[in-house]
Amino acid sequence: LNNLFVWVALALIILFQEDIRRALARAGATFFGRTARATDANVQEDLIRACFVLAHRKIGALIAIERTAGLDGYLEGSHALDAHVSTELVSAIFHPTSPIHDGALIVAGNRVRAASVFLPISMQKTQRRAYGTRHRAAVGLTDATDAVCLVVSEERGTVSLVQNGEVTPVADQNDLRQRL
């Protein structure tokens, strides 16, 4: 009976590993003393402006904003940066001729931390077919962590906010500002 208990526990951990990982990612950062940082209004404004500049030009973008759960596990293979957030920097990174325009941009602690980050794609069957890879990657990240993602659709020239696995299209800069 003792051996059976060990095997059942191991089987449950293997079967529910994604759910366990997701719960630990959400709870782990606050459990170990990390606190949420207040978002600098200037950084938020620069990100909002950059998203709508890119949307107007129909240039796709994916920006992940770290909150309490760290995004260190996603940085492997990315291009490490340590720069102030600005509209010009974000626009330059996502310009199609930039060598680091593919993937996501990670903003942490009010700084651009990494570019060309590849995020997990959501495999939810309920995802609308209208969503492309950027939207599904944002849903995958926000399902696993408490991060917030801003997605600019290259095809439609629209901006969406993704939080807790939910994609919310935003109408304009004021709408995004209120939701953030």
C-alpha positions in Angstrom: 0.0 0.0 0.0 2.9 2.4 0.7 4.4 1.7 -2.8 1.0 2.2 -4.4 0.6 5.7 -2.7 4.0 6.8 -4.1 3.1 5.6 -7.6 -0.3 7.3 -7.5 1.2 10.6 -6.3 3.8 10.4 -9.1 1.2 9.7 -11.7 -0.9 12.7 -10.5 2.1 15.0 -10.7 2.9 13.8 -14.2 -0.8 14.1 -15.4 -1.3 17.6 -13.9 2.2 19.0 -14.5 1.0 21.9 -16.6 -1.6 22.9 -14.0 0.9 22.5 -11.2 3.5 24.6 -13.0 1.0 27.3 -13.8 -0.2 27.5 -10.1 3.4 27.6 -8.9 4.4 30.3 -11.4 1.4 32.5 -10.2 1.9 31.9 -6.5 5.7 31.4 -6.3 6.8 35.0 -6.9 4.6 36.4 -4.1 5.5 33.5 -1.8 9.2 34.2 -2.1 8.8 37.9 -1.3 8.7 39.5 -4.7 6.2 42.4 -4.8 4.4 43.9 -7.7 6.1 47.1 -9.0 4.1 50.1 -9.8 4.0 50.7 -13.5 5.6 54.0 -14.4 3.1 56.2 -16.3 5.7 57.3 -18.8 6.6 53.7 -19.7 2.9 52.8 -20.1 2.4 55.8 -22.3 5.4 54.9 -24.5 4.1 51.4 -24.9 0.6 52.6 -25.7 1.9 55.0 -28.3 4.3 52.4 -29.8 1.4 49.9 -30.2 -0.8 52.3 -32.1 2.1 53.6 -34.2 2.8 50.0 -35.2 -0.9 49.2 -35.8 -1.2 52.3 -38.0 1.7 51.0 -40.1 0.4 47.4 -39.9 3.5 46.1 -38.3 2.9 43.2 -36.0 4.2 43.2 -32.4 4.0 41.2 -29.2 5.0 42.9 -25.9 4.9 41.0 -22.7 4.8 43.0 -19.5 6.2 41.1 -16.5 4.2 41.5 -13.2 4.9 39.4 -10.1 5.8 36.1 -11.7 9.2 36.3 -13.4 9.6 35.5 -17.1 13.2 34.3 -16.8 12.3 30.8 -18.0 11.3 32.3 -21.4 14.5 34.2 -22.1 16.6 31.4 -23.4 17.7 32.0 -26.9 16.5 35.6 -26.9 18.5 38.8 -27.3 19.2 40.3 -23.9 18.7 44.1 -23.6 18.7 46.5 -20.7 17.2 49.7 -22.1 14.7 52.4 -21.2 11.3 51.9 -22.8 10.6 54.4 -25.5 8.2 54.6 -28.4 11.1 54.8 -30.8 12.9 51.8 -29.4 9.8 49.6 -29.5 9.1 50.7 -33.1 12.6 50.0 -34.2 12.7 46.6 -32.6 9.5 45.5 -34.4 10.4 47.1 -37.8 10.4 44.3 -40.4 14.0 45.0 -41.4 15.2 44.6 -37.8 17.1 41.4 -37.2 15.3 41.0 -33.8 11.7 41.7 -34.9 10.5 38.1 -34.6 9.2 37.0 -31.3 8.2 39.0 -28.3 9.6 41.9 -26.4 9.8 41.5 -22.6 9.3 44.6 -20.4 10.3 44.1 -16.8 10.8 46.6 -14.0 10.0 49.5 -16.5 12.9 48.4 -18.8 13.1 46.5 -22.0 14.7 43.3 -20.8 14.8 41.1 -23.9 13.8 41.0 -27.6 13.1 38.1 -30.0 11.7 36.0 -27.2 9.8 32.9 -28.2 6.7 32.2 -26.1 4.6 29.1 -25.6 1.8 28.8 -28.1 -1.6 28.1 -26.6 -3.2 24.9 -27.7 -6.7 25.7 -26.5 -9.3 24.2 -28.8 -11.6 27.1 -28.1 -9.3 29.7 -29.6 -10.8 31.6 -32.5 -9.3 30.8 -35.8 -9.0 34.5 -36.5 -6.1 34.7 -34.1 -2.6 34.3 -35.4 0.5 33.1 -33.8 1.2 36.3 -31.9 -2.3 36.1 -30.2 -1.9 32.4 -29.4 1.6 33.0 -27.9 0.2 35.8 -25.8 -2.7 33.6 -24.6 -0.1 30.8 -23.9 2.0 33.1 -21.8 -0.8 34.7 -19.9 -2.3 31.3 -19.1 1.0 30.2 -17.5 1.9 33.5 -15.7 0.3 36.7 -14.5 2.0 38.7 -17.3 0.0 41.1 -19.5 0.6 41.1 -23.3 0.0 43.8 -25.9 -0.5 42.3 -29.4 -0.5 44.3 -32.6 -2.1 42.5 -35.5 -0.1 42.8 -38.7 -3.0 41.8 -40.9 -5.8 43.9 -39.3 -3.7 46.8 -37.9 -5.5 46.4 -34.5 -4.3 46.3 -30.9 -5.4 43.7 -28.3 -4.7 43.3 -24.6 -4.3 39.7 -23.4 -4.6 39.0 -19.7 -5.4 35.7 -18.0 -5.7 33.9 -21.3 -8.4 36.4 -22.5 -7.9 38.4 -25.7 -9.6 41.9 -25.5 -9.5 44.1 -28.6 -9.0 47.8 -27.8 -10.5 50.6 -29.8 -8.1 53.4 -29.2 -5.3 54.7 -26.9 -7.7 55.8 -24.2 -9.4 52.4 -24.1 -6.0 50.6 -23.7 -4.9 53.2 -21.1 -8.0 52.4 -19.0 -7.7 48.7 -19.3 -4.0 48.7 -18.3 
